[in-house]
Amino acid sequence: MDTAVVASLIAGLGASVGRLLVVWLRERAAVQRLRVSEQGLCHRVSGLPPGSRLSEHSPGRGEVVVEVGACKEVGPHD
């Protein structure tokens, strides 16, 4: 094989792998941002008293409404 052909094949393969790596990194970053956002929502909800309602709007997910229910008292008669 000619050196130019081999060099162009290697360059094309390198470019394809580079593009796949960029797409994978972007998707991974999007998943990480979503995970951090969900953790923040869980943290905010855990600090709310029973009967509270939290409404949040995000561009990627739309509107999220969380209602915290009353805690059931557990006693010896249950």
MARROTI-10480 format. One record per atom (N, C-alpha, C, O, CB): residue number from 1; residue in one letter; atom name; x, y, z. Coordinates in nm, 4 decimals. Glycine has a CB too. Layout:
residues N
  num  residu  atome      east     north        up
  NUM       A     CA         X         Y         Z
...
end
This chain:
residues 78
  num  residu  atome      east     north        up
    1       M      N    0.0850   -0.1191    0.0000
    1       M     CA    0.0000    0.0000    0.0000
    1       M      C    0.0883    0.1238    0.0000
    1       M      O    0.2008    0.1241    0.0502
    1       M     CB   -0.0960    0.0007    0.1226
    2       D      N    0.0342    0.2246   -0.0564
    2       D     CA    0.1047    0.3520   -0.0631
    2       D      C    0.0996    0.4214    0.0740
    2       D      O    0.0015    0.4072    0.1471
    2       D     CB    0.0430    0.4429   -0.1733
    3       T      N    0.2018    0.4938    0.1075
    3       T     CA    0.2101    0.5632    0.2362
    3       T      C    0.1005    0.6683    0.2499
    3       T      O    0.0467    0.6878    0.3588
    3       T     CB    0.3475    0.6287    0.2525
    4       A      N    0.0678    0.7347    0.1423
    4       A     CA   -0.0361    0.8383    0.1470
    4       A      C   -0.1729    0.7767    0.1785
    4       A      O   -0.2519    0.8361    0.2520
    4       A     CB   -0.0419    0.9151    0.0129
    5       V      N   -0.2006    0.6610    0.1246
    5       V     CA   -0.3283    0.5942    0.1490
    5       V      C   -0.3380    0.5524    0.2955
    5       V      O   -0.4413    0.5718    0.3596
    5       V     CB   -0.3446    0.4713    0.0563
    6       V      N   -0.2311    0.4955    0.3476
    6       V     CA   -0.2298    0.4529    0.4866
    6       V      C   -0.2438    0.5736    0.5782
    6       V      O   -0.3183    0.5687    0.6761
    6       V     CB   -0.1009    0.3754    0.5187
    7       A      N   -0.1733    0.6815    0.5475
    7       A     CA   -0.1806    0.8023    0.6294
    7       A      C   -0.3215    0.8611    0.6283
    7       A      O   -0.3702    0.9057    0.7322
    7       A     CB   -0.0797    0.9065    0.5797
    8       S      N   -0.3876    0.8619    0.5125
    8       S     CA   -0.5233    0.9157    0.5057
    8       S      C   -0.6218    0.8255    0.5796
    8       S      O   -0.7157    0.8756    0.6415
    8       S     CB   -0.5667    0.9327    0.3597
    9       L      N   -0.6027    0.6946    0.5747
    9       L     CA   -0.6882    0.6032    0.6497
    9       L      C   -0.6720    0.6246    0.8011
    9       L      O   -0.7706    0.6269    0.8748
    9       L     CB   -0.6555    0.4574    0.6125
   10       I      N   -0.5504    0.6396    0.8452
   10       I     CA   -0.5250    0.6628    0.9875
   10       I      C   -0.5827    0.7970    1.0306
   10       I      O   -0.6399    0.8075    1.1391
   10       I     CB   -0.3739    0.6577    1.0175
   11       A      N   -0.5685    0.9002    0.9468
   11       A     CA   -0.6244    1.0315    0.9795
   11       A      C   -0.7772    1.0255    0.9862
   11       A      O   -0.8375    1.0840    1.0762
   11       A     CB   -0.5797    1.1362    0.8756
   12       G      N   -0.8390    0.9564    0.8932
   12       G     CA   -0.9852    0.9419    0.8944
   12       G      C   -1.0341    0.8655    1.0155
   12       G      O   -1.1338    0.9027    1.0774
   12       G     CB   -1.0321    0.8723    0.7686
   13       L      N   -0.9643    0.7590    1.0493
   13       L     CA   -1.0000    0.6809    1.1671
   13       L      C   -0.9831    0.7648    1.2941
   13       L      O   -1.0666    0.7591    1.3843
   13       L     CB   -0.9140    0.5533    1.1752
   14       G      N   -0.8755    0.8420    1.3004
   14       G     CA   -0.8526    0.9294    1.4161
   14       G      C   -0.9604    1.0352    1.4297
   14       G      O   -1.0053    1.0646    1.5405
   14       G     CB   -0.7170    0.9963    1.4055
   15       A      N   -1.0022    1.0927    1.3176
   15       A     CA   -1.1077    1.1940    1.3207
   15       A      C   -1.2400    1.1335    1.3655
   15       A      O   -1.3141    1.1957    1.4417
   15       A     CB   -1.1237    1.2591    1.1829
   16       S      N   -1.2701    1.0132    1.3189
   16       S     CA   -1.3948    0.9466    1.3590
   16       S      C   -1.3950    0.9150    1.5080
   16       S      O   -1.4950    0.9360    1.5767
   16       S     CB   -1.4151    0.8176    1.2782
   17       V      N   -1.2834    0.8648    1.5570
   17       V     CA   -1.2730    0.8350    1.7001
   17       V      C   -1.2834    0.9636    1.7813
   17       V      O   -1.3459    0.9654    1.8873
   17       V     CB   -1.1401    0.7621    1.7315
   18       G      N   -1.2227    1.0705    1.7322
   18       G     CA   -1.2317    1.1995    1.8004
   18       G      C   -1.3745    1.2506    1.8080
   18       G      O   -1.4164    1.3014    1.9120
   18       G     CB   -1.1450    1.3016    1.7303
   19       R      N   -1.4484    1.2383    1.7014
   19       R     CA   -1.5890    1.2821    1.7014
   19       R      C   -1.6723    1.1998    1.7989
   19       R      O   -1.7536    1.2541    1.8738
   19       R     CB   -1.6486    1.2717    1.5600
   20       L      N   -1.6514    1.0688    1.7973
   20       L     CA   -1.7240    0.9832    1.8912
   20       L      C   -1.6903    1.0189    2.0358
   20       L      O   -1.7781    1.0171    2.1220
   20       L     CB   -1.6917    0.8357    1.8646
   21       L      N   -1.5661    1.0509    2.0623
   21       L     CA   -1.5246    1.0895    2.1963
   21       L      C   -1.5908    1.2195    2.2392
   21       L      O   -1.6334    1.2323    2.3540
   21       L     CB   -1.3734    1.1032    2.2029
   22       V      N   -1.6000    1.3153    2.1491
   22       V     CA   -1.6646    1.4425    2.1809
   22       V      C   -1.8132    1.4220    2.2106
   22       V      O   -1.8653    1.4786    2.3067
   22       V     CB   -1.6468    1.5421    2.0650
   23       V      N   -1.8810    1.3424    2.1299
   23       V     CA   -2.0236    1.3144    2.1527
   23       V      C   -2.0424    1.2437    2.2856
   23       V      O   -2.1330    1.2780    2.3617
   23       V     CB   -2.0822    1.2288    2.0381
   24       W      N   -1.9579    1.1449    2.3148
   24       W     CA   -1.9682    1.0714    2.4410
   24       W      C   -1.9458    1.1642    2.5598
   24       W      O   -2.0184    1.1558    2.6588
   24       W     CB   -1.8672    0.9557    2.4444
   25       L      N   -1.8462    1.2525    2.5514
   25       L     CA   -1.8195    1.3450    2.6615
   25       L      C   -1.9345    1.4430    2.6820
   25       L      O   -1.9685    1.4748    2.7960
   25       L     CB   -1.6903    1.4216    2.6358
   26       R      N   -1.9943    1.4909    2.5746
   26       R     CA   -2.1086    1.5824    2.5873
   26       R      C   -2.2269    1.5138    2.6548
   26       R      O   -2.2896    1.5709    2.7439
   26       R     CB   -2.1506    1.6354    2.4492
   27       E      N   -2.2570    1.3921    2.6126
   27       E     CA   -2.3684    1.3180    2.6722
   27       E      C   -2.3408    1.2854    2.8186
   27       E      O   -2.4308    1.2927    2.9022
   27       E     CB   -2.3948    1.1888    2.5939
   28       R      N   -2.2187    1.2501    2.8489
   28       R     CA   -2.1823    1.2204    2.9876
   28       R      C   -2.1960    1.3450    3.0743
   28       R      O   -2.2431    1.3369    3.1878
   28       R     CB   -2.0385    1.1656    2.9955
   29       A      N   -2.1550    1.4604    3.0211
   29       A     CA   -2.1686    1.5854    3.0961
   29       A      C   -2.3160    1.6190    3.1183
   29       A      O   -2.3526    1.6682    3.2250
   29       A     CB   -2.0980    1.7008    3.0220
   30       A      N   -2.4005    1.5930    3.0191
   30       A     CA   -2.5440    1.6193    3.0339
   30       A      C   -2.6042    1.5306    3.1430
   30       A      O   -2.6877    1.5763    3.2210
   30       A     CB   -2.6173    1.5961    2.8998
   31       V      N   -2.5624    1.4053    3.1487
   31       V     CA   -2.6119    1.3137    3.2518
   31       V      C   -2.5654    1.3614    3.3895
   31       V      O   -2.6422    1.3578    3.4857
   31       V     CB   -2.5629    1.1683    3.2249
   32       Q      N   -2.4406    1.4058    3.3991
   32       Q     CA   -2.3894    1.4547    3.5272
   32       Q      C   -2.4650    1.5792    3.5729
   32       Q      O   -2.4967    1.5923    3.6911
   32       Q     CB   -2.2395    1.4853    3.5164
   33       R      N   -2.4944    1.6711    3.4799
   33       R     CA   -2.5704    1.7920    3.5157
   33       R      C   -2.7096    1.7551    3.5650
   33       R      O   -2.7585    1.8135    3.6617
   33       R     CB   -2.5808    1.8877    3.3950
   34       L      N   -2.7736    1.6591    3.4998
   34       L     CA   -2.9061    1.6141    3.5418
   34       L      C   -2.9001    1.5494    3.6797
   34       L      O   -2.9881    1.5717    3.7627
   34       L     CB   -2.9643    1.5155    3.4397
   35       R      N   -2.7977    1.4703    3.7040
   35       R     CA   -2.7822    1.4039    3.8332
   35       R      C   -2.7630    1.5067    3.9455
   35       R      O   -2.8215    1.4928    4.0529
   35       R     CB   -2.6629    1.3062    3.8292
   36       V      N   -2.6823    1.6084    3.9211
   36       V     CA   -2.6608    1.7127    4.0218
   36       V      C   -2.7900    1.7908    4.0454
   36       V      O   -2.8216    1.8263    4.1590
   36       V     CB   -2.5473    1.8085    3.9780
   37       S      N   -2.8641    1.8172    3.9385
   37       S     CA   -2.9918    1.8872    3.9513
   37       S      C   -3.0905    1.8059    4.0350
   37       S      O   -3.1596    1.8605    4.1209
   37       S     CB   -3.0512    1.9159    3.8125
   38       E      N   -3.0966    1.6746    4.0092
   38       E     CA   -3.1870    1.5866    4.0851
   38       E      C   -3.1457    1.5811    4.2320
   38       E      O   -3.2314    1.5812    4.3204
   38       E     CB   -3.1879    1.4439    4.0247
   39       Q      N   -3.0161    1.5764    4.2584
   39       Q     CA   -2.9701    1.5738    4.3971
   39       Q      C   -3.0083    1.7030    4.4686
   39       Q      O   -3.0462    1.7009    4.5856
   39       Q     CB   -2.8178    1.5526    4.4031
   40       G      N   -2.9982    1.8158    4.3973
   40       G     CA   -3.0374    1.9433    4.4562
   40       G      C   -3.1853    1.9465    4.4887
   40       G      O   -3.2254    1.9961    4.5940
   40       G     CB   -3.0029    2.0573    4.3629
   41       L      N   -3.2669    1.8934    4.3981
   41       L     CA   -3.4111    1.8878    4.4217
   41       L      C   -3.4415    1.7996    4.5424
   41       L      O   -3.5227    1.8364    4.6273
   41       L     CB   -3.4848    1.8351    4.2967
   42       C      N   -3.3773    1.6843    4.5503
   42       C     CA   -3.3994    1.5946    4.6648
   42       C      C   -3.3563    1.6615    4.7950
   42       C      O   -3.4222    1.6462    4.8978
   42       C     CB   -3.3226    1.4619    4.6456
   43       H      N   -3.2472    1.7346    4.7907
   43       H     CA   -3.1991    1.8029    4.9108
   43       H      C   -3.2978    1.9111    4.9558
   43       H      O   -3.3250    1.9257    5.0750
   43       H     CB   -3.0606    1.8649    4.8850
   44       R      N   -3.3511    1.9869    4.8590
   44       R     CA   -3.4482    2.0910    4.8941
   44       R      C   -3.5773    2.0306    4.9482
   44       R      O   -3.6360    2.0845    5.0420
   44       R     CB   -3.4788    2.1786    4.7722
   45       V      N   -3.6222    1.9196    4.8905
   45       V     CA   -3.7459    1.8559    4.9352
   45       V      C   -3.7283    1.7969    5.0750
   45       V      O   -3.8206    1.8019    5.1562
   45       V     CB   -3.7892    1.7462    4.8359
   46       S      N   -3.6120    1.7417    5.1035
   46       S     CA   -3.5914    1.6785    5.2343
   46       S      C   -3.5968    1.7802    5.3481
   46       S      O   -3.6217    1.7424    5.4626
   46       S     CB   -3.4575    1.6054    5.2369
   47       G      N   -3.5743    1.9065    5.3194
   47       G     CA   -3.5796    2.0085    5.4231
   47       G      C   -3.7166    2.0706    5.4430
   47       G      O   -3.7334    2.1568    5.5294
   47       G     CB   -3.4830    2.1149    5.3918
   48       L      N   -3.8143    2.0285    5.3649
   48       L     CA   -3.9479    2.0874    5.3751
   48       L      C   -4.0308    2.0195    5.4840
   48       L      O   -4.0188    1.8989    5.5056
   48       L     CB   -4.0203    2.0777    5.2408
   49       P      N   -4.1140    2.0965    5.5516
   49       P     CA   -4.2025    2.0355    5.6514
   49       P      C   -4.3202    1.9652    5.5823
   49       P      O   -4.3500    1.9941    5.4664
   49       P     CB   -4.2545    2.1430    5.7510
   50       P      N   -4.3868    1.8734    5.6528
   50       P     CA   -4.5026    1.8038    5.5950
   50       P      C   -4.6106    1.9029    5.5518
   50       P      O   -4.6360    2.0024    5.6197
   50       P     CB   -4.5610    1.7034    5.6962
   51       G      N   -4.6731    1.8744    5.4387
   51       G     CA   -4.7779    1.9599    5.3855
   51       G      C   -4.7258    2.0661    5.2905
   51       G      O   -4.8046    2.1436    5.2362
   51       G     CB   -4.8512    2.0252    5.4975
   52       S      N   -4.5948    2.0717    5.2691
   52       S     CA   -4.5360    2.1724    5.1804
   52       S      C   -4.5494    2.1306    5.0349
   52       S      O   -4.5722    2.0137    5.0036
   52       S     CB   -4.3884    2.1954    5.2152
   53       R      N   -4.5350    2.2274    4.9480
   53       R     CA   -4.5410    2.2032    4.8047
   53       R      C   -4.4283    2.2805    4.7380
   53       R      O   -4.4106    2.3995    4.7641
   53       R     CB   -4.6794    2.2440    4.7462
   54       L      N   -4.3526    2.2143    4.6528
   54       L     CA   -4.2400    2.2746    4.5828
   54       L      C   -4.2656    2.2628    4.4330
   54       L      O   -4.2889    2.1533    4.3817
   54       L     CB   -4.1048    2.2065    4.6228
   55       S      N   -4.2610    2.3748    4.3638
   55       S     CA   -4.2799    2.3766    4.2190
   55       S      C   -4.1541    2.4334    4.1555
   55       S      O   -4.1073    2.5408    4.1933
   55       S     CB   -4.4058    2.4601    4.1788
   56       E      N   -4.0995    2.3606    4.0585
   56       E     CA   -3.9760    2.4000    3.9942
   56       E      C   -3.9901    2.3823    3.8437
   56       E      O   -4.0479    2.2841    3.7971
   56       E     CB   -3.8570    2.3185    4.0485
   57       H      N   -3.9377    2.4766    3.7693
   57       H     CA   -3.9430    2.4683    3.6232
   57       H      C   -3.8003    2.4681    3.5691
   57       H      O   -3.7207    2.5562    3.6016
   57       H     CB   -4.0257    2.5869    3.5626
   58       S      N   -3.7689    2.3695    3.4872
   58       S     CA   -3.6381    2.3641    3.4224
   58       S      C   -3.6589    2.3438    3.2732
   58       S      O   -3.7535    2.2767    3.2321
   58       S     CB   -3.5495    2.2505    3.4823
   59       P      N   -3.5708    2.4014    3.1916
   59       P     CA   -3.5886    2.3925    3.0460
   59       P      C   -3.5864    2.2494    2.9923
   59       P      O   -3.6579    2.2189    2.8968
   59       P     CB   -3.4812    2.4723    2.9774
   60       G      N   -3.5063    2.1617    3.0511
   60       G     CA   -3.4952    2.0259    2.9996
   60       G      C   -3.6070    1.9335    3.0411
   60       G      O   -3.6423    1.8418    2.9670
   60       G     CB   -3.3680    1.9678    3.0422
   61       R      N   -3.6641    1.9562    3.1600
   61       R     CA   -3.7634    1.8633    3.2135
   61       R      C   -3.9032    1.9210    3.2199
   61       R      O   -3.9984    1.8457    3.2407
   61       R     CB   -3.7227    1.8192    3.3494
   62       G      N   -3.9196    2.0481    3.2035
   62       G     CA   -4.0507    2.1091    3.2195
   62       G      C   -4.0740    2.1436    3.3649
   62       G      O   -3.9804    2.1790    3.4366
   62       G     CB   -4.1610    2.0162    3.1680
   63       E      N   -4.1985    2.1336    3.4088
   63       E     CA   -4.2318    2.1697    3.5464
   63       E      C   -4.2398    2.0450    3.6337
   63       E      O   -4.2995    1.9440    3.5965
   63       E     CB   -4.3648    2.2472    3.5516
   64       V      N   -4.1776    2.0553    3.7512
   64       V     CA   -4.1795    1.9474    3.8493
   64       V      C   -4.2490    2.0011    3.9734
   64       V      O   -4.2089    2.1042    4.0274
   64       V     CB   -4.0343    1.8954    3.8822
   65       V      N   -4.3530    1.9316    4.0191
   65       V     CA   -4.4247    1.9703    4.1398
   65       V      C   -4.4123    1.8562    4.2394
   65       V      O   -4.4460    1.7416    4.2096
   65       V     CB   -4.5749    2.0037    4.1095
   66       V      N   -4.3628    1.8902    4.3597
   66       V     CA   -4.3463    1.7907    4.4649
   66       V      C   -4.4301    1.8337    4.5839
   66       V      O   -4.4169    1.9458    4.6329
   66       V     CB   -4.1964    1.7737    4.5047
   67       E      N   -4.5158    1.7446    4.6298
   67       E     CA   -4.5961    1.7712    4.7493
   67       E      C   -4.5497    1.6770    4.8586
   67       E      O   -4.5471    1.5553    4.8406
   67       E     CB   -4.7494    1.7537    4.7211
   68       V      N   -4.5128    1.7353    4.9735
   68       V     CA   -4.4661    1.6558    5.0860
   68       V      C   -4.5862    1.6220    5.1723
   68       V      O   -4.6535    1.7113    5.2238
   68       V     CB   -4.3568    1.7311    5.1680
   69       G      N   -4.6128    1.4942    5.1881
   69       G     CA   -4.7270    1.4490    5.2665
   69       G      C   -4.6995    1.4525    5.4153
   69       G      O   -4.5850    1.4664    5.4585
   69       G     CB   -4.7658    1.3098    5.2256
   70       A      N   -4.8040    1.4399    5.4921
   70       A     CA   -4.7909    1.4374    5.6366
   70       A      C   -4.7311    1.3043    5.6801
   70       A      O   -4.7600    1.1994    5.6225
   70       A     CB   -4.9273    1.4609    5.7045
   71       C      N   -4.6481    1.3107    5.7818
   71       C     CA   -4.5868    1.1886    5.8355
   71       C      C   -4.6894    1.1154    5.9214
   71       C      O   -4.7602    1.1772    6.0009
   71       C     CB   -4.4582    1.2217    5.9187
   72       K      N   -4.6968    0.9859    5.9051
   72       K     CA   -4.7883    0.9043    5.9857
   72       K      C   -4.7202    0.8735    6.1185
   72       K      O   -4.6059    0.8278    6.1225
   72       K     CB   -4.8285    0.7718    5.9109
   73       E      N   -4.7903    0.8987    6.2232
   73       E     CA   -4.7377    0.8688    6.3565
   73       E      C   -4.7429    0.7186    6.3771
   73       E      O   -4.8467    0.6567    6.3540
   73       E     CB   -4.8181    0.9433    6.4681
   74       V      N   -4.6338    0.6599    6.4197
   74       V     CA   -4.6275    0.5176    6.4448
   74       V      C   -4.6214    0.4981    6.5955
   74       V      O   -4.5316    0.5489    6.6627
   74       V     CB   -4.5050    0.4521    6.3734
   75       G      N   -4.7159    0.4255    6.6462
   75       G     CA   -4.7222    0.4019    6.7902
   75       G      C   -4.7349    0.2553    6.8208
   75       G      O   -4.7366    0.1726    6.7296
   75       G     CB   -4.8376    0.4774    6.8518
   76       P      N   -4.7440    0.2213    6.9490
   76       P     CA   -4.7531    0.0798    6.9875
   76       P      C   -4.8851    0.0148    6.9462
   76       P      O   -4.8930   -0.1079    6.9395
   76       P     CB   -4.7354    0.0663    7.1371
   77       H      N   -4.9889    0.0940    6.9184
   77       H     CA   -5.1184    0.0376    6.8825
   77       H      C   -5.1291    0.0049    6.7342
   77       H      O   -5.2302   -0.0521    6.6930
   77       H     CB   -5.2280    0.1330    6.9210
   78       D      N   -5.0301    0.0379    6.6522
   78       D     CA   -5.0357    0.0119    6.5079
   78       D      C   -4.9921   -0.1285    6.4736
   78       D      O   -4.9912   -0.1659    6.3563
   78       D     CB   -4.9498    0.1108    6.4333
end
